[in-house]
């Protein structure tokens, strides 16, 4: 297949995205900068804890608390146990690249601690691979509805004109790019299933959707989008329900597969806390009876005026 710009500008757009990502990485020397920052230490903790220290209970932290102060986030819960706050989906998905980083660290005499540059760079490249796959499936889906040029503009814009660019470069060891890619694949597979009743496509959708929830549990709410989209695609609730009825066995497998993947988090909670479910946001809650509308508005106005003046 010829992927020239003339015949396939949408594919060329994906290449442009990665050229910019590579350029930015070298321009700002990201390969030597710490990218395990912001929330990343919590999403990433499972890997060094399991494969370097063989201790998901995190007791190894007590041996050198100063070293791990900014590297590992955890809650101290009942009986002095330690609990990783964020879910394990991100760590699960980048684990093959962590293994590559560990091998490179040993070959290059870099610290085999899970945090040195071989690990971070291998995982960044892994995130790029997932991003490429996600953009490829986004392209395939959009080409069913729009022209090559429109899809090319959309592809470039959705990465380089949004914060997805930041989370694919400066903060590449964050789950955003992976979540984006998983939903791109899930979206394509879901509509293929609606169109063909393919069990393979439903299986791919189940895996991608479950992994996205394992990365961020709130992603389960996106299931509502898929239900609404399916009703629209099938031209009504009744035809949609008839379609579900005709695919009952594959649907049961979908829920089974999704549960198996999602249950990994429950297994960790049981191991770390003794409970199958645990409130990991014990210090963060929505406060619906005290809306901060005026402070929010004032912050918005201040930010708007600042950007206009400077």
C-alpha positions as CSV (number, residue, x, y, z in Angstrom):
1,X,0.0,0.0,0.0
2,X,1.3,3.4,-1.0
3,X,1.2,5.8,1.9
4,X,2.4,8.9,0.0
5,X,1.1,12.3,1.1
6,X,-0.8,12.6,-2.2
7,X,-2.7,9.3,-1.7
8,X,-2.9,9.1,2.1
9,X,-2.5,12.5,3.8
10,X,-4.2,11.1,6.9
11,X,-1.3,8.6,7.4
12,X,1.2,11.3,6.7
13,X,-0.4,13.3,9.4
14,X,0.4,10.6,11.9
15,X,4.0,10.6,10.8
16,X,4.0,14.4,11.3
17,X,2.8,14.0,14.8
18,X,5.7,11.7,15.7
19,X,8.2,13.8,13.9
20,X,7.1,16.7,16.2
21,X,7.2,14.5,19.3
22,X,10.7,13.3,18.5
23,X,11.9,16.8,17.7
24,X,10.4,18.2,21.0
25,X,12.1,15.4,22.9
26,X,15.5,16.3,21.6
27,X,14.9,20.0,21.5
28,X,14.0,20.1,25.2
29,X,16.4,17.3,26.2
30,X,13.4,15.3,27.6
31,X,15.4,12.0,27.4
32,X,17.5,13.1,30.4
33,X,14.7,14.8,32.3
34,X,12.6,13.2,35.1
35,X,9.1,12.5,33.7
36,X,7.9,10.5,36.7
37,X,6.2,13.7,38.1
38,X,2.8,15.0,39.2
39,X,0.5,11.9,39.6
40,X,2.9,9.6,37.7
41,X,4.7,8.3,40.9
42,X,1.5,6.8,42.1
43,X,0.4,5.2,38.7
44,X,4.0,3.9,38.2
45,X,4.7,2.6,41.7
46,X,3.5,-1.0,41.0
47,X,6.4,-1.7,38.6
48,X,9.5,-1.0,40.8
49,X,7.7,-2.3,43.8
50,X,6.9,-5.6,42.2
51,X,9.8,-6.2,39.9
52,X,12.7,-4.5,41.6
53,X,11.8,-4.9,45.3
54,X,9.3,-7.8,45.1
55,X,7.2,-6.0,47.7
56,X,3.8,-4.6,46.8
57,X,3.3,-3.9,50.5
58,X,5.9,-1.1,50.1
59,X,7.8,-2.0,53.3
60,X,11.1,-1.4,51.4
61,X,10.4,2.3,51.7
62,X,11.2,2.2,55.4
63,X,14.8,1.4,54.5
64,X,15.4,4.7,52.8
65,X,12.4,7.0,53.2
66,X,14.2,10.1,52.0
67,X,15.0,8.5,48.7
68,X,11.5,7.4,48.0
69,X,9.8,10.6,49.4
70,X,9.1,12.0,45.9
71,X,9.1,8.7,44.1
72,X,6.3,6.8,45.7
73,X,2.9,8.1,46.9
74,X,0.9,5.9,49.3
75,X,-1.6,6.1,52.0
76,X,-0.8,4.8,55.5
77,X,-3.9,2.9,56.4
78,X,-4.9,0.6,59.3
79,X,-2.3,-1.5,61.0
80,X,0.5,0.7,59.5
81,X,-0.1,-0.9,56.1
82,X,0.7,1.1,52.9
83,X,-1.7,1.5,50.0
84,X,-0.9,2.7,46.5
85,X,-3.5,5.4,45.7
86,X,-3.9,5.1,41.9
87,X,-5.1,2.0,40.0
88,X,-2.7,-0.4,38.3
89,X,-3.8,-0.2,34.7
90,X,-1.0,2.1,33.6
91,X,1.7,-0.1,35.2
92,X,0.2,-3.2,33.6
93,X,0.2,-1.7,30.1
94,X,3.8,-0.3,30.2
95,X,5.2,-3.4,32.0
96,X,6.8,-4.8,28.8
97,X,8.7,-1.6,28.2
98,X,9.7,-1.5,31.9
99,X,11.3,-4.9,31.3
100,X,13.2,-3.5,28.3
101,X,14.3,-0.5,30.4
102,X,15.5,-2.9,33.2
103,X,17.6,-4.9,30.7
104,X,19.1,-1.7,29.2
105,X,19.9,-0.4,32.7
106,X,21.9,-3.6,33.4
107,X,23.7,-3.5,30.1
108,X,24.6,0.2,30.5
109,X,25.4,0.2,34.2
110,X,22.6,2.6,34.9
111,X,21.0,2.3,38.3
112,X,18.6,-0.7,38.1
113,X,16.1,1.0,40.4
114,X,13.2,1.5,38.2
115,X,13.6,5.3,38.0
116,X,16.8,5.9,35.9
117,X,16.7,7.1,32.3
118,X,16.6,3.6,30.6
119,X,13.3,2.9,32.3
120,X,11.8,6.3,31.7
121,X,12.9,6.4,28.0
122,X,11.7,2.9,27.3
123,X,8.3,3.6,28.8
124,X,8.1,6.9,26.8
125,X,8.7,5.0,23.6
126,X,6.1,2.5,24.7
127,X,3.6,5.2,25.2
128,X,4.4,6.4,21.7
129,X,3.8,3.0,20.3
130,X,0.4,2.9,22.0
131,X,-0.3,6.4,20.7
132,X,0.5,5.3,17.2
133,X,-1.8,2.4,17.4
134,X,-4.6,4.6,18.8
135,X,-4.2,7.2,16.0
136,X,-4.2,4.4,13.4
137,X,-7.5,3.2,14.7
138,X,-8.9,6.7,15.0
139,X,-7.9,7.2,11.3
140,X,-9.6,4.0,10.3
141,X,-12.8,5.0,12.0
142,X,-12.9,8.6,10.7
143,X,-12.2,7.6,7.1
144,X,-15.5,5.8,7.2
145,X,-17.2,9.2,7.5
146,X,-14.8,11.9,6.3
147,X,-12.3,12.7,3.6
148,X,-8.5,12.0,3.8
149,X,-7.7,15.7,4.2
150,X,-10.3,16.2,6.9
151,X,-9.0,13.2,8.9
152,X,-5.4,14.5,8.4
153,X,-6.3,17.9,9.9
154,X,-8.2,16.2,12.8
155,X,-5.3,13.9,13.6
156,X,-2.7,16.7,13.8
157,X,-5.1,18.9,15.7
158,X,-6.2,16.3,18.3
159,X,-2.6,15.7,19.3
160,X,-0.6,18.9,18.6
161,X,-3.3,21.4,19.5
162,X,-4.5,19.8,22.8
163,X,-2.8,18.7,26.0
164,X,-2.4,15.2,24.5
165,X,0.9,16.6,23.1
166,X,2.1,17.5,26.6
167,X,1.1,14.1,28.0
168,X,2.9,12.4,25.2
169,X,6.2,14.3,25.7
170,X,6.9,16.3,28.8
171,X,4.7,14.1,31.0
172,X,4.7,10.9,28.9
173,X,4.7,8.7,32.0
174,X,1.1,9.6,32.7
175,X,-2.0,7.6,31.7
176,X,-3.6,10.1,29.4
177,X,-2.1,9.0,26.1
178,X,-2.8,5.4,26.9
179,X,-6.4,6.1,27.8
180,X,-6.8,8.1,24.6
181,X,-5.4,5.2,22.5
182,X,-7.5,2.6,24.2
183,X,-10.7,4.5,23.5
184,X,-9.7,5.0,19.9
185,X,-9.4,1.3,19.5
186,X,-12.5,0.6,21.5
187,X,-14.5,3.0,19.5
188,X,-13.5,1.5,16.2
189,X,-14.0,-2.1,17.4
190,X,-17.4,-1.2,18.9
191,X,-18.8,0.2,15.6
192,X,-17.3,-2.7,13.7
193,X,-19.2,-5.1,16.0
194,X,-22.4,-3.2,15.6
195,X,-22.0,-3.4,11.8
196,X,-20.8,-7.0,11.5
197,X,-21.6,-8.7,14.8
198,X,-18.0,-9.8,14.8
199,X,-17.1,-11.7,18.0
200,X,-13.4,-10.7,17.4
201,X,-14.3,-7.0,17.4
202,X,-16.4,-7.3,20.6
203,X,-13.5,-9.1,22.3
204,X,-11.1,-6.3,21.3
205,X,-13.6,-3.8,22.6
206,X,-14.0,-5.7,25.9
207,X,-10.2,-5.7,26.4
208,X,-9.6,-2.1,25.6
209,X,-12.6,-0.9,27.6
210,X,-11.6,-2.9,30.6
211,X,-8.0,-1.7,30.5
212,X,-9.2,1.9,30.3
213,X,-11.3,1.4,33.4
214,X,-8.3,-0.3,35.1
215,X,-6.3,2.8,34.3
216,X,-9.0,5.2,35.5
217,X,-12.2,3.7,37.1
218,X,-14.3,6.7,36.2
219,X,-13.9,5.7,32.5
220,X,-16.7,3.2,33.2
221,X,-19.0,6.2,32.6
222,X,-18.0,6.2,28.9
223,X,-20.1,3.0,28.6
224,X,-23.1,5.4,28.5
225,X,-21.7,7.0,25.3
226,X,-21.4,3.6,23.7
227,X,-25.0,2.7,24.6
228,X,-26.3,6.0,23.2
229,X,-24.2,5.6,20.0
230,X,-25.4,2.1,19.5
231,X,-29.1,3.1,19.8
232,X,-28.5,5.8,17.3
233,X,-26.6,3.4,15.0
234,X,-29.4,0.9,15.1
235,X,-32.1,3.5,14.6
236,X,-33.8,3.1,17.9
237,X,-34.0,1.3,21.3
238,X,-36.0,-1.6,20.1
239,X,-33.7,-2.6,17.2
240,X,-30.7,-2.2,19.5
241,X,-32.3,-4.5,22.1
242,X,-33.0,-7.1,19.4
243,X,-29.4,-6.8,18.3
244,X,-28.2,-7.4,21.9
245,X,-30.6,-10.4,22.1
246,X,-29.0,-11.9,19.0
247,X,-25.6,-11.5,20.5
248,X,-26.3,-12.6,24.0
249,X,-23.5,-15.2,24.3
250,X,-20.8,-12.9,23.0
251,X,-22.1,-10.2,25.4
252,X,-21.8,-12.5,28.4
253,X,-18.2,-13.2,27.3
254,X,-17.7,-9.4,27.1
255,X,-18.7,-8.9,30.7
256,X,-16.7,-11.9,31.8
257,X,-13.5,-10.7,30.0
258,X,-14.0,-7.2,31.3
259,X,-14.5,-8.5,34.9
260,X,-11.3,-10.6,34.7
261,X,-9.2,-7.7,33.8
262,X,-10.9,-5.3,36.2
263,X,-10.6,-7.8,39.0
264,X,-6.8,-7.3,39.1
265,X,-7.4,-4.1,41.1
266,X,-9.7,-5.9,43.5
267,X,-6.9,-8.5,44.0
268,X,-4.4,-5.8,44.8
269,X,-6.8,-4.1,47.3
270,X,-7.4,-7.4,49.0
271,X,-3.6,-8.0,49.2
272,X,-2.9,-4.5,50.5
273,X,-5.8,-3.9,52.8
274,X,-7.6,-7.2,53.5
275,X,-10.7,-5.8,51.7
276,X,-11.9,-6.5,48.2
277,X,-12.9,-2.8,47.7
278,X,-11.3,0.2,49.3
279,X,-11.9,4.0,49.2
280,X,-8.6,5.2,47.7
281,X,-9.9,8.7,47.6
282,X,-10.5,9.0,51.3
283,X,-9.2,12.5,51.4
284,X,-10.8,13.7,48.1
285,X,-14.6,14.0,47.7
286,X,-17.1,16.0,45.7
287,X,-18.9,18.5,47.9
288,X,-22.2,19.1,46.2
289,X,-23.9,21.1,49.0
290,X,-21.2,23.9,48.9
291,X,-20.7,25.0,45.3
292,X,-17.8,27.4,44.7
293,X,-19.3,29.3,41.8
294,X,-18.1,32.8,42.5
295,X,-14.5,31.8,43.3
296,X,-14.4,29.7,40.1
297,X,-15.8,32.6,38.1
298,X,-13.3,35.0,39.6
299,X,-10.4,32.6,38.8
300,X,-11.7,32.3,35.2
301,X,-11.9,36.0,34.8
302,X,-8.4,36.6,36.2
303,X,-6.9,34.0,33.9
304,X,-8.7,35.5,30.9
305,X,-7.5,39.1,31.7
306,X,-4.0,37.8,32.3
307,X,-3.8,36.1,28.9
308,X,-5.3,39.2,27.2
309,X,-2.8,41.6,28.8
310,X,0.3,39.4,28.4
